[in-house]
Amino acid sequence: MSEIKKEIARKSIHFTGLIYIPAYIYLGREVVLLGIFAALTFSAVFEVLRLKYGLLGAIAREYERNKIGAYIYFGIAAFFVTLFFPVDACFASILVSILGDGVGGIIKRLNFPHSRLSATIVMFLLPFLVSLLLLKPFPSLVACSAGAMVERIERVRGHYLQDNITVPITAAVAYYSVNYFLP
């Protein structure tokens, strides 16, 4: 399977997380928290099986094949963001980490000149434009900028940073902080 086809397959799973926003709107925070907890529980069981039997090896990235999958980290971040932040910060977090990172990840794999920079721009711009339908513009601008910048940081002192944790939490903190100080 080509690299771009693998990335599209990975991100199609990734994009299912956008159900979070309508679920939160129509079912409420408590139901979403229960849903995330249930998904994390199922994912933990699946992760044990995936690591033991090599499931999904065709679409897993090389460095992920023998490590905990990114969806576990994202689920943990989404759970804590939902638990500790108001709805608008949660939506900003989800848009940046699912929509921005999803489309940005596909663009990054296209391997054209400046694809990494283009991916970062898309990771900022796409969730920002969509957020204008739901959220305040300036806090969204800051959250999308912060999330895109944090995604660019891959390692700190030789340690790999898991962007599936750092991006959603950074976007939520950025949105909440700006919204708190500039209501």
LUMTOR-158519 format. One record per atom (N, C-alpha, C): residue number from 1; z, x, y; residue in one letter. Coordinates in nm, 2 decimals. Each point is the difference from the previous one (the first is absolute). Example, Ala and Ser with C-alpha at 12.3 -4.5 7.8 and 13.67 -1.06 7.14 Angstrom:
2
[node 1; [0.78; 1.32; -0.57]; "A"] [node 1; [0.00; -0.09; 0.12]; "A"] [node 1; [0.00; 0.09; 0.12]; "A"] [node 2; [-0.07; -0.04; 0.11]; "S"] [node 2; [0.00; 0.09; 0.11]; "S"] [node 2; [0.08; -0.08; 0.11]; "S"] 
END
This chain:
183
[node 1; [0.00; 0.09; -0.12]; "M"] [node 1; [0.00; -0.09; 0.12]; "M"] [node 1; [0.00; 0.09; 0.12]; "M"] [node 2; [-0.09; -0.03; 0.10]; "S"] [node 2; [0.00; 0.08; 0.12]; "S"] [node 2; [0.12; -0.01; 0.08]; "S"] [node 3; [0.02; 0.10; 0.09]; "E"] [node 3; [0.13; 0.00; 0.08]; "E"] [node 3; [0.01; -0.12; 0.09]; "E"] [node 4; [-0.11; -0.04; 0.06]; "I"] [node 4; [0.00; -0.12; 0.09]; "I"] [node 4; [0.03; -0.13; -0.08]; "I"] [node 5; [-0.06; -0.01; -0.12]; "K"] [node 5; [0.02; -0.12; -0.08]; "K"] [node 5; [0.15; -0.01; -0.04]; "K"] [node 6; [0.06; 0.12; -0.04]; "K"] [node 6; [0.14; 0.00; -0.03]; "K"] [node 6; [0.09; -0.04; 0.11]; "K"] [node 7; [-0.04; 0.05; 0.12]; "E"] [node 7; [0.08; -0.03; 0.12]; "E"] [node 7; [-0.01; -0.15; 0.03]; "E"] [node 8; [-0.12; -0.06; -0.01]; "I"] [node 8; [-0.02; -0.14; 0.03]; "I"] [node 8; [0.08; -0.09; -0.11]; "I"] [node 9; [0.00; 0.05; -0.12]; "A"] [node 9; [0.08; -0.07; -0.11]; "A"] [node 9; [0.15; 0.01; 0.04]; "A"] [node 10; [0.05; 0.12; 0.04]; "R"] [node 10; [0.14; 0.01; 0.04]; "R"] [node 10; [0.03; -0.08; 0.12]; "R"] [node 11; [-0.08; 0.00; 0.09]; "K"] [node 11; [0.03; -0.08; 0.13]; "K"] [node 11; [-0.02; -0.15; -0.02]; "K"] [node 12; [-0.08; -0.04; -0.10]; "S"] [node 12; [0.00; -0.15; -0.02]; "S"] [node 12; [0.13; -0.05; -0.05]; "S"] [node 13; [0.07; 0.08; -0.08]; "I"] [node 13; [0.14; -0.03; -0.04]; "I"] [node 13; [0.09; 0.01; 0.12]; "I"] [node 14; [-0.02; 0.10; 0.08]; "H"] [node 14; [0.08; 0.02; 0.12]; "H"] [node 14; [-0.01; -0.12; 0.10]; "H"] [node 15; [-0.12; -0.06; 0.02]; "F"] [node 15; [-0.02; -0.10; 0.09]; "F"] [node 15; [0.06; -0.14; -0.04]; "F"] [node 16; [0.04; -0.01; -0.13]; "T"] [node 16; [0.07; -0.12; -0.04]; "T"] [node 16; [0.13; -0.02; 0.07]; "T"] [node 17; [0.05; 0.11; 0.05]; "G"] [node 17; [0.13; 0.00; 0.08]; "G"] [node 17; [-0.01; -0.08; 0.13]; "G"] [node 18; [-0.12; -0.03; 0.04]; "L"] [node 18; [-0.02; -0.08; 0.13]; "L"] [node 18; [0.05; -0.14; -0.02]; "L"] [node 19; [0.03; -0.04; -0.13]; "I"] [node 19; [0.06; -0.13; -0.02]; "I"] [node 19; [0.14; -0.01; 0.06]; "I"] [node 20; [0.05; 0.11; 0.03]; "Y"] [node 20; [0.14; 0.01; 0.06]; "Y"] [node 20; [0.01; -0.09; 0.13]; "Y"] [node 21; [-0.10; 0.01; 0.08]; "I"] [node 21; [0.01; -0.07; 0.13]; "I"] [node 21; [-0.01; -0.15; -0.01]; "I"] [node 22; [-0.09; -0.06; -0.07]; "P"] [node 22; [0.01; -0.15; -0.02]; "P"] [node 22; [0.12; -0.04; -0.08]; "P"] [node 23; [0.04; 0.08; -0.10]; "A"] [node 23; [0.12; -0.03; -0.08]; "A"] [node 23; [0.12; 0.00; 0.09]; "A"] [node 24; [0.01; 0.09; 0.09]; "Y"] [node 24; [0.12; 0.01; 0.09]; "Y"] [node 24; [-0.01; -0.12; 0.10]; "Y"] [node 25; [-0.12; -0.04; 0.05]; "I"] [node 25; [-0.01; -0.11; 0.09]; "I"] [node 25; [0.04; -0.13; -0.06]; "I"] [node 26; [-0.06; -0.03; -0.13]; "Y"] [node 26; [0.02; -0.13; -0.06]; "Y"] [node 26; [0.11; -0.01; -0.09]; "Y"] [node 27; [0.05; 0.11; -0.06]; "L"] [node 27; [0.11; 0.00; -0.09]; "L"] [node 27; [0.13; 0.05; 0.05]; "L"] [node 28; [-0.01; 0.09; 0.10]; "G"] [node 28; [0.12; 0.05; 0.06]; "G"] [node 28; [0.05; 0.14; -0.06]; "G"] [node 29; [0.08; 0.06; 0.08]; "R"] [node 29; [0.05; 0.14; -0.03]; "R"] [node 29; [0.07; 0.01; -0.14]; "R"] [node 30; [0.08; -0.10; -0.03]; "E"] [node 30; [0.08; 0.01; -0.13]; "E"] [node 30; [-0.09; 0.00; -0.12]; "E"] [node 31; [-0.10; -0.09; 0.01]; "V"] [node 31; [-0.10; -0.01; -0.12]; "V"] [node 31; [-0.08; 0.13; -0.01]; "V"] [node 32; [-0.04; 0.05; 0.12]; "V"] [node 32; [-0.08; 0.13; 0.00]; "V"] [node 32; [0.09; 0.11; -0.06]; "V"] [node 33; [0.12; 0.01; 0.04]; "L"] [node 33; [0.09; 0.10; -0.06]; "L"] [node 33; [0.01; -0.01; -0.15]; "L"] [node 34; [0.02; -0.13; -0.05]; "L"] [node 34; [0.01; -0.02; -0.14]; "L"] [node 34; [-0.14; 0.04; -0.07]; "L"] [node 35; [-0.11; -0.03; 0.07]; "G"] [node 35; [-0.13; 0.03; -0.06]; "G"] [node 35; [-0.02; 0.15; -0.01]; "G"] [node 36; [0.04; 0.08; 0.11]; "I"] [node 36; [-0.01; 0.14; 0.00]; "I"] [node 36; [0.09; 0.06; -0.11]; "I"] [node 37; [0.13; -0.05; -0.01]; "F"] [node 37; [0.09; 0.04; -0.10]; "F"] [node 37; [-0.06; -0.02; -0.14]; "F"] [node 38; [-0.06; -0.12; -0.03]; "A"] [node 38; [-0.06; -0.03; -0.13]; "A"] [node 38; [-0.11; 0.09; -0.02]; "A"] [node 39; [-0.09; 0.03; 0.10]; "A"] [node 39; [-0.11; 0.08; -0.02]; "A"] [node 39; [0.04; 0.15; -0.03]; "A"] [node 40; [0.11; 0.04; 0.07]; "L"] [node 40; [0.05; 0.14; -0.02]; "L"] [node 40; [0.05; 0.01; -0.14]; "L"] [node 41; [0.07; -0.10; -0.05]; "T"] [node 41; [0.06; 0.00; -0.14]; "T"] [node 41; [-0.12; 0.01; -0.10]; "T"] [node 42; [-0.10; -0.09; 0.02]; "F"] [node 42; [-0.11; 0.01; -0.09]; "F"] [node 42; [-0.07; 0.13; 0.01]; "F"] [node 43; [-0.02; 0.05; 0.12]; "S"] [node 43; [-0.06; 0.13; 0.02]; "S"] [node 43; [0.07; 0.12; -0.06]; "S"] [node 44; [0.13; -0.01; 0.00]; "A"] [node 44; [0.08; 0.11; -0.06]; "A"] [node 44; [-0.02; 0.00; -0.15]; "A"] [node 45; [-0.01; -0.11; -0.06]; "V"] [node 45; [-0.03; -0.01; -0.15]; "V"] [node 45; [-0.14; 0.05; -0.02]; "V"] [node 46; [-0.09; -0.05; 0.08]; "F"] [node 46; [-0.14; 0.04; -0.02]; "F"] [node 46; [-0.01; 0.15; 0.02]; "F"] [node 47; [0.07; 0.06; 0.10]; "E"] [node 47; [-0.01; 0.14; 0.03]; "E"] [node 47; [0.05; 0.08; -0.12]; "E"] [node 48; [0.10; -0.04; -0.07]; "V"] [node 48; [0.05; 0.07; -0.12]; "V"] [node 48; [-0.12; 0.00; -0.10]; "V"] [node 49; [-0.06; -0.11; -0.02]; "L"] [node 49; [-0.11; -0.01; -0.10]; "L"] [node 49; [-0.12; 0.08; 0.05]; "L"] [node 50; [-0.03; -0.01; 0.13]; "R"] [node 50; [-0.11; 0.08; 0.05]; "R"] [node 50; [0.02; 0.15; -0.02]; "R"] [node 51; [0.11; 0.05; 0.03]; "L"] [node 51; [0.03; 0.14; -0.02]; "L"] [node 51; [0.00; 0.04; -0.15]; "L"] [node 52; [0.06; -0.09; -0.08]; "K"] [node 52; [0.01; 0.04; -0.14]; "K"] [node 52; [-0.14; -0.01; -0.07]; "K"] [node 53; [-0.08; -0.10; 0.03]; "Y"] [node 53; [-0.13; -0.02; -0.07]; "Y"] [node 53; [-0.12; 0.03; 0.08]; "Y"] [node 54; [0.01; 0.05; 0.12]; "G"] [node 54; [-0.11; 0.03; 0.09]; "G"] [node 54; [-0.09; -0.11; 0.04]; "G"] [node 55; [0.07; -0.12; 0.02]; "L"] [node 55; [-0.08; -0.12; 0.05]; "L"] [node 55; [-0.05; 0.03; 0.14]; "L"] [node 56; [-0.11; -0.06; 0.04]; "L"] [node 56; [-0.07; 0.01; 0.13]; "L"] [node 56; [-0.03; 0.15; 0.03]; "L"] [node 57; [-0.02; 0.08; -0.09]; "G"] [node 57; [-0.03; 0.14; 0.02]; "G"] [node 57; [-0.14; 0.01; 0.07]; "G"] [node 58; [-0.08; -0.09; -0.02]; "A"] [node 58; [-0.14; 0.01; 0.06]; "A"] [node 58; [0.00; -0.02; 0.15]; "A"] [node 59; [0.10; -0.07; 0.05]; "I"] [node 59; [0.00; -0.02; 0.15]; "I"] [node 59; [0.12; 0.08; 0.07]; "I"] [node 60; [0.08; 0.06; -0.08]; "A"] [node 60; [0.12; 0.07; 0.06]; "A"] [node 60; [-0.06; 0.14; 0.05]; "A"] [node 61; [0.06; 0.03; 0.11]; "R"] [node 61; [-0.04; 0.13; 0.06]; "R"] [node 61; [0.06; 0.11; -0.09]; "R"] [node 62; [-0.06; 0.12; 0.00]; "E"] [node 62; [0.05; 0.11; -0.08]; "E"] [node 62; [0.15; 0.03; 0.01]; "E"] [node 63; [0.04; 0.01; 0.12]; "Y"] [node 63; [0.14; 0.03; 0.03]; "Y"] [node 63; [0.10; -0.11; -0.04]; "Y"] [node 64; [-0.05; -0.12; -0.02]; "E"] [node 64; [0.08; -0.12; -0.03]; "E"] [node 64; [0.01; -0.03; -0.15]; "E"] [node 65; [-0.08; 0.07; -0.08]; "R"] [node 65; [-0.01; -0.04; -0.14]; "R"] [node 65; [0.13; 0.01; -0.07]; "R"] [node 66; [0.08; 0.10; 0.03]; "N"] [node 66; [0.12; 0.03; -0.07]; "N"] [node 66; [0.12; -0.02; 0.09]; "N"] [node 67; [-0.02; -0.08; 0.11]; "K"] [node 67; [0.11; -0.02; 0.10]; "K"] [node 67; [0.01; -0.15; 0.02]; "K"] [node 68; [0.11; -0.04; 0.07]; "I"] [node 68; [0.02; -0.14; 0.03]; "I"] [node 68; [-0.11; -0.04; 0.09]; "I"] [node 69; [-0.06; -0.12; -0.02]; "G"] [node 69; [-0.11; -0.06; 0.07]; "G"] [node 69; [0.04; -0.03; 0.14]; "G"] [node 70; [-0.10; 0.00; 0.09]; "A"] [node 70; [0.02; -0.03; 0.14]; "A"] [node 70; [0.05; -0.14; 0.03]; "A"] [node 71; [-0.04; -0.09; -0.09]; "Y"] [node 71; [0.04; -0.14; 0.02]; "Y"] [node 71; [0.15; -0.02; -0.01]; "Y"] [node 72; [0.07; 0.08; -0.08]; "I"] [node 72; [0.14; 0.00; -0.01]; "I"] [node 72; [0.07; 0.03; 0.13]; "I"] [node 73; [-0.05; 0.11; 0.06]; "Y"] [node 73; [0.05; 0.05; 0.13]; "Y"] [node 73; [-0.02; -0.11; 0.11]; "Y"] [node 74; [-0.12; -0.05; 0.00]; "F"] [node 74; [-0.03; -0.11; 0.09]; "F"] [node 74; [0.08; -0.12; -0.02]; "F"] [node 75; [0.03; -0.04; -0.12]; "G"] [node 75; [0.08; -0.12; -0.03]; "G"] [node 75; [0.14; 0.03; 0.05]; "G"] [node 76; [0.05; 0.12; -0.02]; "I"] [node 76; [0.14; 0.03; 0.05]; "I"] [node 76; [0.00; -0.01; 0.16]; "I"] [node 77; [-0.10; 0.06; 0.06]; "A"] [node 77; [-0.01; -0.01; 0.15]; "A"] [node 77; [-0.01; -0.14; 0.05]; "A"] [node 78; [-0.09; -0.08; -0.07]; "A"] [node 78; [-0.02; -0.14; 0.05]; "A"] [node 78; [0.13; -0.08; -0.02]; "A"] [node 79; [0.08; 0.03; -0.11]; "F"] [node 79; [0.12; -0.07; -0.02]; "F"] [node 79; [0.10; 0.03; 0.11]; "F"] [node 80; [0.02; 0.13; 0.04]; "F"] [node 80; [0.09; 0.03; 0.10]; "F"] [node 80; [-0.04; -0.04; 0.14]; "F"] [node 81; [-0.13; 0.01; 0.03]; "V"] [node 81; [-0.05; -0.05; 0.12]; "V"] [node 81; [0.03; -0.15; 0.02]; "V"] [node 82; [-0.03; -0.07; -0.11]; "T"] [node 82; [0.02; -0.15; 0.01]; "T"] [node 82; [0.15; -0.03; 0.01]; "T"] [node 83; [0.08; 0.08; -0.06]; "L"] [node 83; [0.15; -0.03; 0.00]; "L"] [node 83; [0.06; 0.03; 0.14]; "L"] [node 84; [-0.05; 0.11; 0.06]; "F"] [node 84; [0.07; 0.05; 0.12]; "F"] [node 84; [-0.07; -0.03; 0.14]; "F"] [node 85; [-0.12; -0.05; -0.01]; "F"] [node 85; [-0.08; -0.01; 0.13]; "F"] [node 85; [-0.04; -0.15; 0.02]; "F"] [node 86; [-0.02; -0.04; 0.13]; "P"] [node 86; [-0.05; -0.13; 0.03]; "P"] [node 86; [-0.14; -0.02; -0.05]; "P"] [node 87; [-0.05; -0.12; 0.00]; "V"] [node 87; [-0.13; -0.03; -0.06]; "V"] [node 87; [-0.11; 0.07; 0.07]; "V"] [node 88; [0.00; 0.01; 0.13]; "D"] [node 88; [-0.11; 0.07; 0.07]; "D"] [node 88; [-0.01; 0.15; -0.03]; "D"] [node 89; [0.11; 0.07; -0.02]; "A"] [node 89; [0.00; 0.14; -0.04]; "A"] [node 89; [-0.05; 0.01; -0.15]; "A"] [node 90; [0.04; -0.10; -0.08]; "C"] [node 90; [-0.05; 0.00; -0.14]; "C"] [node 90; [-0.15; -0.02; 0.00]; "C"] [node 91; [-0.06; -0.09; 0.08]; "F"] [node 91; [-0.14; -0.02; 0.00]; "F"] [node 91; [-0.07; 0.13; 0.04]; "F"] [node 92; [0.05; 0.06; 0.11]; "A"] [node 92; [-0.07; 0.12; 0.05]; "A"] [node 92; [0.00; 0.11; -0.11]; "A"] [node 93; [0.11; 0.01; -0.07]; "S"] [node 93; [0.02; 0.10; -0.11]; "S"] [node 93; [-0.10; -0.03; -0.11]; "S"] [node 94; [-0.01; -0.12; -0.04]; "I"] [node 94; [-0.10; -0.04; -0.11]; "I"] [node 94; [-0.14; 0.02; 0.04]; "I"] [node 95; [-0.04; -0.04; 0.12]; "L"] [node 95; [-0.13; 0.02; 0.05]; "L"] [node 95; [-0.04; 0.15; 0.00]; "L"] [node 96; [0.08; 0.08; 0.05]; "V"] [node 96; [-0.03; 0.14; 0.01]; "V"] [node 96; [-0.01; 0.06; -0.14]; "V"] [node 97; [0.10; -0.03; -0.08]; "S"] [node 97; [0.00; 0.07; -0.13]; "S"] [node 97; [-0.10; -0.06; -0.10]; "S"] [node 98; [-0.03; -0.12; 0.00]; "I"] [node 98; [-0.09; -0.06; -0.09]; "I"] [node 98; [-0.14; 0.00; 0.05]; "I"] [node 99; [-0.02; -0.06; 0.11]; "L"] [node 99; [-0.14; -0.01; 0.06]; "L"] [node 99; [-0.05; 0.13; 0.05]; "L"] [node 100; [0.08; 0.06; 0.09]; "G"] [node 100; [-0.04; 0.13; 0.06]; "G"] [node 100; [-0.01; 0.11; -0.10]; "G"] [node 101; [0.10; 0.02; -0.08]; "D"] [node 101; [0.00; 0.11; -0.10]; "D"] [node 101; [-0.11; -0.03; -0.11]; "D"] [node 102; [-0.02; -0.13; -0.03]; "G"] [node 102; [-0.10; -0.04; -0.10]; "G"] [node 102; [-0.14; 0.04; 0.04]; "G"] [node 103; [-0.04; -0.05; 0.11]; "V"] [node 103; [-0.13; 0.03; 0.05]; "V"] [node 103; [-0.02; 0.14; 0.04]; "V"] [node 104; [0.10; 0.06; 0.06]; "G"] [node 104; [0.00; 0.14; 0.03]; "G"] [node 104; [-0.02; 0.09; -0.12]; "G"] [node 105; [0.07; -0.04; -0.11]; "G"] [node 105; [-0.01; 0.08; -0.12]; "G"] [node 105; [-0.14; 0.00; -0.06]; "G"] [node 106; [-0.07; -0.12; 0.01]; "I"] [node 106; [-0.14; 0.00; -0.05]; "I"] [node 106; [-0.09; 0.08; 0.09]; "I"] [node 107; [0.02; -0.01; 0.13]; "I"] [node 107; [-0.08; 0.08; 0.09]; "I"] [node 107; [0.02; 0.15; -0.02]; "I"] [node 108; [0.12; 0.04; -0.03]; "K"] [node 108; [0.04; 0.14; -0.02]; "K"] [node 108; [-0.08; 0.06; -0.12]; "K"] [node 109; [-0.02; -0.09; -0.10]; "R"] [node 109; [-0.07; 0.05; -0.13]; "R"] [node 109; [-0.15; 0.00; 0.02]; "R"] [node 110; [-0.05; -0.05; 0.11]; "L"] [node 110; [-0.15; 0.00; 0.01]; "L"] [node 110; [-0.06; 0.14; 0.03]; "L"] [node 111; [0.09; 0.09; 0.04]; "N"] [node 111; [-0.03; 0.15; 0.01]; "N"] [node 111; [-0.12; 0.02; 0.09]; "N"] [node 112; [0.00; -0.06; 0.12]; "F"] [node 112; [-0.10; 0.03; 0.10]; "F"] [node 112; [0.07; 0.08; 0.10]; "F"] [node 113; [-0.08; 0.07; 0.09]; "P"] [node 113; [0.07; 0.08; 0.10]; "P"] [node 113; [0.10; -0.08; 0.08]; "P"] [node 114; [0.12; 0.05; 0.02]; "H"] [node 114; [0.10; -0.06; 0.07]; "H"] [node 114; [0.05; -0.13; -0.06]; "H"] [node 115; [-0.01; -0.01; -0.13]; "S"] [node 115; [0.05; -0.13; -0.07]; "S"] [node 115; [0.15; -0.01; 0.01]; "S"] [node 116; [0.07; 0.11; 0.00]; "R"] [node 116; [0.15; -0.01; 0.01]; "R"] [node 116; [0.04; -0.05; 0.13]; "R"] [node 117; [-0.07; 0.05; 0.11]; "L"] [node 117; [0.03; -0.05; 0.13]; "L"] [node 117; [-0.04; -0.15; 0.02]; "L"] [node 118; [-0.11; -0.03; -0.06]; "S"] [node 118; [-0.05; -0.14; 0.01]; "S"] [node 118; [0.10; -0.09; -0.08]; "S"] [node 119; [0.05; 0.04; -0.11]; "A"] [node 119; [0.10; -0.07; -0.07]; "A"] [node 119; [0.12; -0.03; 0.08]; "A"] [node 120; [0.05; 0.10; 0.07]; "T"] [node 120; [0.12; -0.01; 0.08]; "T"] [node 120; [-0.03; -0.10; 0.12]; "T"] [node 121; [-0.12; 0.00; 0.06]; "I"] [node 121; [-0.03; -0.09; 0.10]; "I"] [node 121; [0.00; -0.14; -0.05]; "I"] [node 122; [-0.07; -0.02; -0.12]; "V"] [node 122; [0.00; -0.13; -0.06]; "V"] [node 122; [0.14; -0.05; -0.04]; "V"] [node 123; [0.08; 0.09; -0.05]; "M"] [node 123; [0.14; -0.04; -0.04]; "M"] [node 123; [0.08; -0.05; 0.12]; "M"] [node 124; [-0.03; 0.06; 0.12]; "F"] [node 124; [0.06; -0.05; 0.12]; "F"] [node 124; [-0.07; -0.13; 0.05]; "F"] [node 125; [-0.13; 0.00; 0.02]; "L"] [node 125; [-0.07; -0.10; 0.07]; "L"] [node 125; [-0.01; -0.14; -0.08]; "L"] [node 126; [-0.02; 0.01; -0.13]; "L"] [node 126; [-0.02; -0.13; -0.07]; "L"] [node 126; [0.13; -0.08; -0.01]; "L"] [node 127; [0.11; 0.06; -0.03]; "P"] [node 127; [0.12; -0.09; 0.00]; "P"] [node 127; [0.04; -0.04; 0.14]; "P"] [node 128; [-0.03; 0.08; 0.10]; "F"] [node 128; [0.03; -0.03; 0.14]; "F"] [node 128; [-0.07; -0.13; 0.04]; "F"] [node 129; [-0.13; 0.00; -0.03]; "L"] [node 129; [-0.09; -0.11; 0.04]; "L"] [node 129; [0.05; -0.13; -0.08]; "L"] [node 130; [0.03; 0.01; -0.12]; "V"] [node 130; [0.05; -0.12; -0.08]; "V"] [node 130; [0.13; -0.04; 0.05]; "V"] [node 131; [0.09; 0.10; 0.04]; "S"] [node 131; [0.13; -0.04; 0.04]; "S"] [node 131; [0.00; -0.08; 0.13]; "S"] [node 132; [-0.11; 0.01; 0.08]; "L"] [node 132; [-0.01; -0.07; 0.12]; "L"] [node 132; [0.00; -0.15; -0.02]; "L"] [node 133; [-0.03; -0.04; -0.12]; "L"] [node 133; [0.00; -0.15; -0.04]; "L"] [node 133; [0.15; -0.05; -0.02]; "L"] [node 134; [0.09; 0.10; -0.03]; "L"] [node 134; [0.13; -0.04; -0.04]; "L"] [node 134; [0.12; 0.05; 0.08]; "L"] [node 135; [-0.03; 0.12; 0.06]; "L"] [node 135; [0.11; 0.07; 0.06]; "L"] [node 135; [-0.02; 0.04; 0.15]; "L"] [node 136; [0.10; 0.05; 0.06]; "K"] [node 136; [-0.01; 0.05; 0.14]; "K"] [node 136; [-0.08; 0.13; 0.00]; "K"] [node 137; [-0.09; 0.01; 0.10]; "P"] [node 137; [-0.10; 0.11; 0.00]; "P"] [node 137; [0.07; 0.14; 0.01]; "P"] [node 138; [0.09; 0.02; 0.10]; "F"] [node 138; [0.05; 0.14; 0.02]; "F"] [node 138; [0.08; 0.05; -0.12]; "F"] [node 139; [0.10; -0.08; -0.05]; "P"] [node 139; [0.07; 0.05; -0.12]; "P"] [node 139; [-0.09; 0.03; -0.11]; "P"] [node 140; [-0.11; -0.09; -0.02]; "S"] [node 140; [-0.09; 0.02; -0.11]; "S"] [node 140; [-0.08; 0.13; 0.02]; "S"] [node 141; [-0.04; 0.03; 0.13]; "L"] [node 141; [-0.07; 0.12; 0.03]; "L"] [node 141; [0.08; 0.12; -0.04]; "L"] [node 142; [0.13; 0.00; 0.03]; "V"] [node 142; [0.09; 0.11; -0.03]; "V"] [node 142; [0.02; 0.01; -0.15]; "V"] [node 143; [0.02; -0.11; -0.07]; "A"] [node 143; [0.02; 0.00; -0.14]; "A"] [node 143; [-0.12; 0.05; -0.08]; "A"] [node 144; [-0.12; -0.04; 0.04]; "C"] [node 144; [-0.12; 0.05; -0.06]; "C"] [node 144; [-0.02; 0.14; 0.03]; "C"] [node 145; [0.02; 0.05; 0.12]; "S"] [node 145; [-0.01; 0.14; 0.03]; "S"] [node 145; [0.10; 0.08; -0.08]; "S"] [node 146; [0.12; -0.04; -0.01]; "A"] [node 146; [0.10; 0.08; -0.07]; "A"] [node 146; [-0.03; 0.00; -0.15]; "A"] [node 147; [-0.04; -0.11; -0.06]; "G"] [node 147; [-0.03; 0.00; -0.14]; "G"] [node 147; [-0.12; 0.09; -0.03]; "G"] [node 148; [-0.10; 0.00; 0.09]; "A"] [node 148; [-0.12; 0.08; -0.03]; "A"] [node 148; [0.03; 0.15; 0.02]; "A"] [node 149; [0.09; 0.03; 0.09]; "M"] [node 149; [0.04; 0.14; 0.02]; "M"] [node 149; [0.09; 0.05; -0.12]; "M"] [node 150; [0.09; -0.08; -0.04]; "V"] [node 150; [0.08; 0.04; -0.12]; "V"] [node 150; [-0.08; 0.02; -0.12]; "V"] [node 151; [-0.10; -0.09; -0.02]; "E"] [node 151; [-0.09; 0.02; -0.12]; "E"] [node 151; [-0.06; 0.13; -0.01]; "E"] [node 152; [-0.03; 0.06; 0.12]; "R"] [node 152; [-0.07; 0.13; 0.00]; "R"] [node 152; [0.09; 0.11; -0.05]; "R"] [node 153; [0.13; -0.02; 0.01]; "I"] [node 153; [0.10; 0.11; -0.05]; "I"] [node 153; [0.01; -0.01; -0.15]; "I"] [node 154; [-0.05; 0.10; -0.07]; "E"] [node 154; [0.00; 0.00; -0.14]; "E"] [node 154; [0.11; 0.07; -0.06]; "E"] [node 155; [0.04; 0.11; 0.06]; "R"] [node 155; [0.11; 0.09; -0.05]; "R"] [node 155; [0.09; 0.04; 0.11]; "R"] [node 156; [0.13; 0.02; -0.03]; "V"] [node 156; [0.09; 0.06; 0.09]; "V"] [node 156; [0.08; 0.10; -0.07]; "V"] [node 157; [-0.02; 0.13; 0.04]; "R"] [node 157; [0.06; 0.11; -0.06]; "R"] [node 157; [-0.03; 0.01; -0.15]; "R"] [node 158; [-0.12; -0.03; -0.04]; "G"] [node 158; [-0.04; 0.01; -0.14]; "G"] [node 158; [0.02; -0.13; -0.08]; "G"] [node 159; [0.07; -0.10; 0.06]; "H"] [node 159; [0.03; -0.12; -0.08]; "H"] [node 159; [-0.09; -0.11; 0.04]; "H"] [node 160; [-0.06; -0.06; -0.10]; "Y"] [node 160; [-0.10; -0.11; 0.02]; "Y"] [node 160; [0.08; -0.12; 0.05]; "Y"] [node 161; [-0.05; -0.06; 0.11]; "L"] [node 161; [0.06; -0.12; 0.05]; "L"] [node 161; [-0.08; -0.12; -0.06]; "L"] [node 162; [0.07; -0.10; -0.05]; "Q"] [node 162; [-0.06; -0.12; -0.05]; "Q"] [node 162; [-0.03; -0.09; 0.11]; "Q"] [node 163; [-0.13; -0.01; 0.04]; "D"] [node 163; [-0.03; -0.08; 0.11]; "D"] [node 163; [0.02; -0.15; -0.02]; "D"] [node 164; [0.01; -0.04; -0.13]; "N"] [node 164; [0.03; -0.14; -0.03]; "N"] [node 164; [0.14; -0.04; 0.04]; "N"] [node 165; [0.08; 0.10; 0.03]; "I"] [node 165; [0.14; -0.03; 0.05]; "I"] [node 165; [0.00; 0.03; 0.15]; "I"] [node 166; [-0.06; 0.11; 0.04]; "T"] [node 166; [0.01; 0.04; 0.14]; "T"] [node 166; [-0.07; -0.09; 0.10]; "T"] [node 167; [-0.12; -0.04; -0.04]; "V"] [node 167; [-0.09; -0.08; 0.09]; "V"] [node 167; [0.06; -0.14; 0.03]; "V"] [node 168; [0.04; -0.08; -0.11]; "P"] [node 168; [0.05; -0.13; 0.03]; "P"] [node 168; [0.14; 0.00; 0.08]; "P"] [node 169; [0.08; 0.10; -0.03]; "I"] [node 169; [0.13; 0.01; 0.06]; "I"] [node 169; [-0.02; 0.04; 0.15]; "I"] [node 170; [-0.09; 0.10; 0.02]; "T"] [node 170; [-0.02; 0.05; 0.14]; "T"] [node 170; [-0.06; -0.11; 0.08]; "T"] [node 171; [-0.10; -0.08; -0.05]; "A"] [node 171; [-0.06; -0.11; 0.07]; "A"] [node 171; [0.10; -0.10; 0.04]; "A"] [node 172; [0.09; -0.04; -0.09]; "A"] [node 172; [0.10; -0.10; 0.02]; "A"] [node 172; [0.10; 0.05; 0.11]; "A"] [node 173; [0.04; 0.12; -0.01]; "V"] [node 173; [0.10; 0.06; 0.10]; "V"] [node 173; [-0.07; 0.00; 0.13]; "V"] [node 174; [-0.12; 0.05; 0.01]; "A"] [node 174; [-0.07; 0.01; 0.13]; "A"] [node 174; [-0.02; -0.14; 0.06]; "A"] [node 175; [-0.05; -0.10; -0.07]; "Y"] [node 175; [-0.01; -0.13; 0.05]; "Y"] [node 175; [0.13; -0.06; 0.05]; "Y"] [node 176; [0.10; 0.01; -0.08]; "Y"] [node 176; [0.13; -0.05; 0.03]; "Y"] [node 176; [0.06; 0.07; 0.12]; "Y"] [node 177; [-0.01; 0.13; 0.01]; "S"] [node 177; [0.06; 0.07; 0.11]; "S"] [node 177; [-0.07; -0.04; 0.13]; "S"] [node 178; [-0.13; 0.00; 0.01]; "V"] [node 178; [-0.07; -0.03; 0.12]; "V"] [node 178; [0.02; -0.15; 0.04]; "V"] [node 179; [0.00; -0.09; -0.10]; "N"] [node 179; [0.02; -0.14; 0.03]; "N"] [node 179; [0.15; -0.02; 0.05]; "N"] [node 180; [0.09; 0.08; -0.05]; "Y"] [node 180; [0.14; -0.02; 0.04]; "Y"] [node 180; [0.02; 0.05; 0.14]; "Y"] [node 181; [-0.06; 0.11; 0.04]; "F"] [node 181; [0.02; 0.05; 0.13]; "F"] [node 181; [-0.10; -0.06; 0.11]; "F"] [node 182; [-0.11; -0.06; -0.05]; "L"] [node 182; [-0.09; -0.07; 0.09]; "L"] [node 182; [-0.03; -0.14; -0.05]; "L"] [node 183; [0.10; -0.09; 0.01]; "P"] [node 183; [-0.02; -0.13; -0.06]; "P"] [node 183; [-0.11; -0.08; 0.06]; "P"] 
END
